Amino acid sequence: MLSCALLSLSPCLNRPSVPAPPGTSAPLQTLRRALAEPGRYVRAWYVAYLLLGIVTAGMIPVLLPLMMASVSGRLSTVAYVMGAYNLGLLSSPLWGLLAERRKIYRTLFFTGFIIVGAATALMPFLRGVEVWMPVAFAMGLGSAGVATVASLFIVDFAPSSDWEPSIGYLQSFNGTGQVVGLLLSGLFTAGLFSTGLWVAAALVVPALAVGRIGLPGAAEARDPGPRRLRIHEHLDVRALAAFPRLHFLSGVGLHFHALNVRGLRKLPEAVRTPFGRFILSWFMLALGVSAFFAYFPVMLANGYGMNATVSSLVYAVAAGVGIALFVLASKWAGRYGSGRIYQLGLWGRLLGFVLLLLPLVVPTTEAFLLATVGFVLIVLSWPLLSVAGTGLAARLAPFSEGAAMGLFNAALASATVIGTFASGPLLHRFGFTVVPVMAVAGIGLSIILGMRLPASEAAPQVATRD
């Protein structure tokens, strides 16, 4: 994928696929078309989105909590600062509205990068939660802006037949950036938090440069064109669209279905339906785990002896494995039903947090091992939850898919922000034990609420779209 991105800087990027020679076997033809597939959809500016993944999905979630805890000496500060970051991510619909109404896609795209870079570079110079919070909010604001407008460059300009593979490859670049960012952050976890954040800010400069290559202009009209053979339908490449959302922090605002008012207006109608139970289950899941993803580098280091360098490496490896799991989860959901895969993901994540909870309540010499296995299970459960959850949201809704996805994202976003802010005073009062307790309680309720969901891929009652 990354090699394809680098090749995309050359004119061969948009080169049509070469027909297979006569007599080539069917499997070989499929392989040839698969290898040529990225060249049809990948653009040079996707590398800028990869750099955004390094900064906002890989480095900031690790280095920012560590710096907050180190400088302030108060764990609750981490919750408030990361909560402000998550709050900034909720600005996604506003960026989309402004881009489409004003036709200033490029301006907003680069403005988002500039905001992220400036806020990240400024953070190490500041002291005090009262100034950290607005700057963290700006980080989230800029990240949401880039992610939202990047998706709009596809759905507002590309033929609709290309949306799924293009979004999939775009988000895969961001996910690759997350893995690279997690590995890179490990180099700065031994007290070099400020240096790490400055390096992250410096990566915005090449993002601004490469982001101009091949970017569509506002005046370009969408040409649907003829329907072509789409290899991604055979390879399930569209499942990779969810790849960067390996945890809830980096996921808010990255789905191109916006948090929309129409979806919120449909909430009363959905309450007593299977869709309503699913949305409540999804909310409890996000609420329960939100504290962990705000604190994980600090918590794993102080509670289990896993320093931030090791936790970043473990996270990066698990995230890399997550690429294959997203594709497999898509296949499993089609074979066994999204309801069953959703439950499997919930139980996997519950087991992970139980393993984290055990060393905090029962004395053991295996705290490091339990924490490592638990952490890996928590990360690897997300592909199952993301793919199955998205499928359930779209298929169970008794109204349009667009409104359903609006509620789906609203539940995720609101629970993440509420849970992150609420964890501050709770952790200050009870210590790190409250983090896995919150997660086990939230996931347990989520499992109960999700038990009665249809296991099969039932179609929604009204198959209309926004």
SVG drawing of the C-alpha trace seen along z (x, -y; Angstrom):
<svg xmlns="http://www.w3.org/2000/svg" viewBox="-41 -30 55 51">
<polyline fill="none" stroke="black" stroke-width="0.4" points="0.0,0.0 2.7,-2.4 4.8,-1.6 1.8,-2.3 1.5,-5.7 5.1,-6.5 4.6,-5.3 1.6,-7.5 3.9,-10.5 4.8,-9.4 2.6,-9.6 2.0,-5.9 -0.5,-6.4 -3.5,-6.9 -2.3,-4.4 -5.1,-2.0 -4.7,1.6 -3.0,3.7 -5.3,6.5 -4.2,10.0 -2.6,11.9 -4.9,14.4 -5.0,17.8 -4.1,16.5 -5.9,18.5 -8.8,17.0 -7.0,16.9 -4.0,15.3 -6.2,12.7 -7.8,11.9 -4.3,11.5 -3.2,9.2 -6.3,7.0 -5.8,6.9 -2.2,5.7 -3.3,3.0 -6.3,2.0 -4.6,-0.6 -3.4,-2.6 -7.0,-3.3 -8.0,-4.9 -4.9,-6.0 -3.7,-9.7 -0.5,-11.4 -2.3,-13.5 -3.2,-10.4 0.4,-10.5 -0.6,-13.7 -3.4,-11.7 -0.8,-9.1 1.3,-11.8 -1.9,-13.0 -2.3,-9.4 1.3,-9.5 0.6,-12.7 -3.0,-12.5 -3.6,-8.7 -0.1,-7.6 2.0,-10.2 -0.5,-12.5 -2.5,-9.8 0.7,-8.5 2.9,-11.6 0.2,-14.0 -1.1,-12.0 2.4,-11.2 3.4,-14.9 0.3,-16.0 0.8,-13.5 4.5,-14.3 4.2,-18.1 1.0,-18.5 1.5,-15.5 -2.3,-15.1 -3.8,-12.2 -7.2,-13.9 -5.5,-16.5 -5.1,-13.8 -8.8,-13.3 -9.6,-17.0 -7.0,-17.6 -7.8,-14.5 -11.5,-15.2 -11.0,-18.6 -9.1,-16.9 -12.1,-14.6 -14.5,-17.5 -12.6,-19.2 -13.1,-16.1 -16.9,-16.7 -16.5,-19.6 -16.5,-17.3 -20.1,-18.2 -19.2,-21.9 -16.2,-21.5 -18.2,-19.4 -21.0,-22.0 -18.6,-24.9 -16.7,-23.0 -19.8,-22.1 -21.6,-25.5 -18.6,-27.7 -16.8,-25.4 -13.5,-26.0 -12.4,-22.4 -8.7,-23.1 -8.5,-26.0 -10.2,-24.1 -8.0,-21.0 -4.8,-22.9 -6.2,-25.1 -6.8,-21.9 -3.2,-20.8 -1.9,-24.2 -4.1,-24.2 -2.9,-20.7 0.8,-21.6 0.6,-24.9 -1.3,-23.5 1.1,-20.5 4.2,-22.7 2.7,-25.1 1.7,-22.5 5.1,-21.9 5.6,-25.6 2.5,-25.9 1.8,-25.0 -1.5,-24.6 -4.8,-22.8 -6.5,-26.1 -4.3,-26.7 -3.7,-23.0 -7.4,-22.4 -8.1,-25.0 -4.9,-24.0 -5.9,-20.3 -9.3,-21.3 -7.6,-23.0 -5.7,-19.8 -8.9,-17.9 -10.5,-20.6 -7.8,-20.6 -7.7,-16.8 -11.5,-16.7 -11.1,-19.3 -8.5,-17.4 -10.3,-14.0 -13.7,-15.4 -12.6,-17.3 -10.3,-14.4 -13.4,-12.2 -15.4,-14.9 -12.7,-15.0 -13.9,-11.5 -17.6,-11.5 -18.1,-15.0 -15.8,-14.5 -15.3,-10.9 -17.9,-8.7 -20.1,-6.9 -18.9,-3.5 -15.4,-4.5 -16.4,-5.6 -15.9,-2.4 -12.5,-1.5 -11.2,-5.1 -12.4,-5.6 -10.9,-2.2 -7.5,-3.1 -7.6,-6.6 -8.3,-5.4 -5.8,-2.6 -3.1,-5.3 -4.2,-6.9 -4.1,-3.5 -0.6,-2.9 0.3,-6.3 -1.1,-5.2 1.2,-2.2 4.2,-4.3 3.3,-7.0 3.0,-4.4 6.4,-3.1 7.9,-6.6 6.4,-7.7 8.2,-4.9 11.5,-6.8 10.3,-9.8 8.6,-8.1 11.7,-8.3 11.0,-11.9 11.4,-13.4 7.7,-14.3 8.3,-17.8 10.7,-16.7 8.3,-14.1 5.5,-16.6 7.8,-19.0 8.7,-16.2 5.0,-15.5 4.4,-19.1 7.3,-19.1 5.6,-16.3 2.9,-18.7 5.3,-20.6 5.8,-17.7 2.0,-17.0 1.3,-20.5 3.7,-20.0 2.5,-16.6 -1.1,-17.4 -1.2,-19.7 -0.4,-16.9 -3.4,-15.6 -5.9,-17.4 -9.2,-18.0 -10.4,-21.6 -13.9,-22.9 -14.9,-23.5 -14.3,-19.8 -17.6,-18.1 -18.3,-14.5 -18.6,-12.2 -20.3,-8.9 -19.0,-7.1 -19.8,-3.5 -20.0,-0.8 -16.7,1.0 -15.5,4.3 -14.6,3.5 -11.9,5.9 -12.5,4.6 -15.9,6.4 -13.9,9.7 -11.1,8.7 -13.3,6.9 -11.0,3.9 -13.9,1.7 -13.5,3.2 -10.2,1.3 -12.2,-1.9 -12.5,-1.4 -8.8,-0.5 -7.6,-3.7 -10.4,-3.4 -8.5,-0.9 -9.7,-2.7 -12.3,-5.2 -10.1,-8.2 -8.9,-8.3 -12.2,-7.1 -14.4,-10.1 -15.0,-12.2 -13.3,-9.9 -16.4,-8.2 -17.7,-10.1 -21.3,-9.7 -21.6,-12.9 -23.2,-13.4 -26.4,-14.8 -29.5,-16.5 -31.8,-14.3 -30.5,-11.3 -31.0,-12.9 -34.6,-13.7 -35.1,-10.0 -34.0,-9.0 -37.5,-8.8 -38.6,-6.6 -35.7,-4.2 -35.8,-3.8 -38.1,-0.7 -36.6,1.1 -33.7,3.5 -31.8,0.6 -32.5,-1.4 -31.1,1.4 -28.0,1.6 -27.4,-2.2 -27.6,-2.0 -25.3,1.0 -22.8,-0.9 -23.1,-3.9 -22.4,-1.9 -19.4,-0.2 -17.9,-3.6 -18.6,-5.1 -17.0,-2.2 -13.7,-2.2 -13.3,-5.9 -11.2,-6.4 -8.7,-3.7 -7.8,-5.2 -7.2,-8.6 -4.9,-7.1 -3.5,-3.9 0.3,-4.9 0.3,-6.3 -1.9,-3.5 0.1,-0.6 3.4,-2.1 2.3,-2.9 0.0,0.0 1.7,2.9 5.3,2.0 4.9,1.7 6.8,-1.4 5.4,-3.6 8.0,-2.4 6.8,1.2 3.1,0.3 3.6,-1.7 5.3,1.3 2.6,3.7 0.0,1.3 1.7,0.9 2.0,4.7 -1.6,5.3 -2.7,2.5 -0.8,4.1 -2.5,7.4 -5.8,5.4 -5.5,4.9 -6.1,8.5 -8.8,8.7 -10.8,5.9 -10.9,7.9 -11.7,11.2 -14.4,9.5 -16.1,8.4 -16.2,11.9 -17.3,13.4 -20.1,10.8 -21.4,11.9 -21.2,15.6 -22.4,15.6 -24.2,12.3 -23.1,9.0 -25.0,9.7 -22.8,12.7 -19.6,11.0 -20.5,7.9 -21.0,10.2 -17.7,11.9 -16.0,8.5 -17.7,7.5 -16.6,10.7 -13.1,10.4 -12.8,6.8 -14.5,7.8 -11.9,10.5 -9.1,8.0 -10.3,5.7 -10.9,8.5 -7.2,9.4 -6.3,5.8 -8.5,5.7 -7.1,8.9 -3.7,7.6 -5.2,4.5 -7.5,6.5 -5.6,9.8 -1.8,9.7 0.1,11.4 3.6,11.5 2.2,11.8 0.8,8.3 3.0,7.5 1.9,10.6 -1.8,10.2 -1.6,6.5 0.1,7.4 -2.4,10.1 -5.3,7.9 -4.1,4.9 -3.7,7.0 -7.2,8.4 -8.6,4.9 -7.1,3.6 -7.8,6.7 -11.4,6.8 -12.0,3.4 -12.0,4.6 -14.8,7.0 -16.8,4.3 -16.2,1.7 -17.2,3.8 -20.1,5.6 -21.3,2.4 -21.4,0.4 -23.3,3.2 -25.9,3.4 -26.4,-0.4 -27.1,-0.4 -29.3,2.7 -31.3,2.5 -32.5,-1.1 -36.3,-1.6 -35.5,-4.7 -32.8,-5.9 -29.2,-4.7 -27.9,-8.3 -30.0,-9.0 -28.9,-5.7 -25.2,-6.4 -25.7,-9.9 -27.1,-8.3 -24.4,-5.6 -21.6,-8.3 -23.4,-10.5 -23.6,-7.7 -19.9,-7.0 -18.8,-10.6 -21.0,-11.7 -20.1,-8.6 -16.4,-9.2 -16.5,-12.8 -18.7,-12.2 -16.7,-9.2 -13.3,-10.9 -14.3,-14.0 -16.1,-11.9 -13.1,-9.7 -11.0,-12.6 -12.6,-13.0 -13.2,-9.2 -9.6,-8.3 -8.5,-11.1 -10.7,-9.5 -10.2,-5.8 -7.0,-5.4 -6.4,-3.4 -8.6,-0.5 -11.6,-2.6 -10.5,-2.4 -11.0,1.3 -14.0,1.4 -15.7,-1.2 -14.8,0.8 -16.0,4.1 -19.3,2.5 -19.9,0.7 -19.1,3.7 -21.1,6.0 -24.2,3.8 -23.4,3.6 -23.4,7.4 -26.7,7.6 -28.3,5.0 -26.9,6.7 -28.1,10.2 -31.4,9.8 -30.0,8.3 -30.7,10.3 -27.7,12.5 -28.5,12.4 -28.0,9.5 -31.7,8.5 -32.6,5.6 -33.9,2.4 -37.6,1.8 -37.3,-1.2 -34.5,-1.0 -34.3,-4.6 -31.2,-6.9 -30.7,-10.5"/>
</svg>
